[in-house]
Each structure stands twice: as structure tokens, then as C-alpha cells.
Amino acid sequence: MMEAQKLADQVAELQGSLLAMECFMNALAEALSPEARVVVQAFYDSESTAFRTALMNSTAPEATIDAFERDVQRATALFGDPDSEFSEGS
């Protein structure tokens, strides 16, 4: 197998794994109670901020940083607006 094909196969395998992990994380986020959602969102914000700082101080490729930012935004959108969650239940 050519080296380029081997690398392409590895990238495709990683993409499949990441998609499966995203499905799992989406399901977990949807199952959270409104109270737990707020706590998880706070931890996620803290962790993503720390990772963002580490990425910006690293030699990570721009594509890695762009994908990180895109996926953080997508994950953050899953949490929704915590205030609207509580007002619906009131």
C-alpha cells in the first residue's frame, strides 16, 4: 500500500472514531437534567479555555486549531441557554 493511501486510511479511521464519539457525547448531553447541564457546561468552558491556551502556545497546525474552535462551538450549542432551560420548568 502506498504511504499516501495508508495515511488517508488512517485519517478516515480517525474521522469515523470522532463521529462515533460525538454521537455518544451528544446523547449524554441530551440526557442531562437542566441542573447538571449547567455544571457540565461550566466545566466544559473551563477545559476548552485551558486547551485553547495550550493550542495557541503550541505548534499545532492551523487546521487543528480551526477544527477545535468549530467543535467547541458546536458542543457549546448543545447545552443551549441555561436560563431558558430553568424558565421553561418554572
C-alpha positions as CSV (number, residue, x, y, z in Angstrom):
1,M,0.0,0.0,0.0
2,M,1.3,3.4,-0.9
3,E,2.2,5.7,2.0
4,A,-0.3,8.3,1.0
5,Q,-3.1,5.7,0.9
6,K,-2.1,4.4,4.3
7,L,-2.3,8.0,5.7
8,A,-5.6,8.6,4.0
9,D,-7.0,5.4,5.5
10,Q,-5.8,6.4,9.0
11,V,-7.4,9.8,8.7
12,A,-10.7,8.2,7.6
13,E,-10.5,5.8,10.5
14,L,-9.9,8.8,12.9
15,Q,-12.9,10.6,11.4
16,G,-15.1,7.6,12.0
17,S,-14.0,7.3,15.6
18,L,-14.5,11.0,16.2
19,L,-18.0,10.9,14.7
20,A,-18.9,8.0,16.9
21,M,-17.6,9.8,20.0
22,E,-19.5,12.9,19.0
23,C,-22.8,10.9,18.8
24,F,-22.1,9.4,22.3
25,M,-21.3,12.9,23.8
26,N,-24.5,14.3,22.1
27,A,-26.6,11.6,23.7
28,L,-25.0,12.2,27.1
29,A,-25.6,16.0,26.8
30,E,-29.2,15.5,25.9
31,A,-29.8,13.2,28.8
32,L,-28.6,15.7,31.4
33,S,-31.0,17.4,33.7
34,P,-31.1,21.2,33.4
35,E,-29.2,21.5,36.7
36,A,-26.5,19.0,35.6
37,R,-26.3,20.7,32.2
38,V,-25.2,24.0,33.9
39,V,-22.5,22.2,35.8
40,V,-21.1,20.3,32.8
41,Q,-21.2,23.5,30.7
42,A,-19.1,25.3,33.3
43,F,-16.6,22.5,33.4
44,Y,-16.5,22.3,29.6
45,D,-16.0,26.1,29.3
46,S,-13.1,25.8,31.7
47,E,-11.5,22.9,30.0
48,S,-11.9,24.3,26.5
49,T,-10.3,27.6,27.6
50,A,-7.3,25.7,29.0
51,F,-6.9,23.6,25.9
52,R,-7.3,26.7,23.7
53,T,-4.4,28.4,25.6
54,A,-2.3,25.3,25.2
55,L,-3.1,25.1,21.4
56,M,-2.3,28.7,20.9
57,N,1.1,28.2,22.6
58,S,1.9,25.1,20.6
59,T,3.0,24.3,17.1
60,A,-0.4,22.7,16.2
61,P,-1.4,23.1,12.6
62,E,-4.0,25.8,11.8
63,A,-6.4,23.1,10.7
64,T,-6.2,21.5,14.2
65,I,-7.0,24.8,15.9
66,D,-9.8,25.6,13.4
67,A,-11.4,22.2,14.0
68,F,-11.1,22.6,17.7
69,E,-12.8,26.0,17.7
70,R,-15.6,24.7,15.3
71,D,-16.3,21.7,17.5
72,V,-16.2,23.7,20.8
73,Q,-18.8,26.0,19.3
74,R,-20.9,23.0,18.2
75,A,-20.7,21.4,21.6
76,T,-21.5,24.6,23.4
77,A,-24.6,25.0,21.3
78,L,-25.8,21.6,22.6
79,F,-26.0,23.0,26.1
80,G,-28.3,25.7,24.9
81,D,-29.2,28.8,27.1
82,P,-29.2,27.6,30.7
83,D,-31.6,30.4,31.8
84,S,-34.2,29.4,29.2
85,E,-34.0,25.8,30.5
86,F,-34.9,26.8,34.0
87,S,-37.6,29.2,32.9
88,E,-39.4,26.5,30.9
89,G,-39.7,24.3,34.0
90,S,-41.0,27.1,36.2
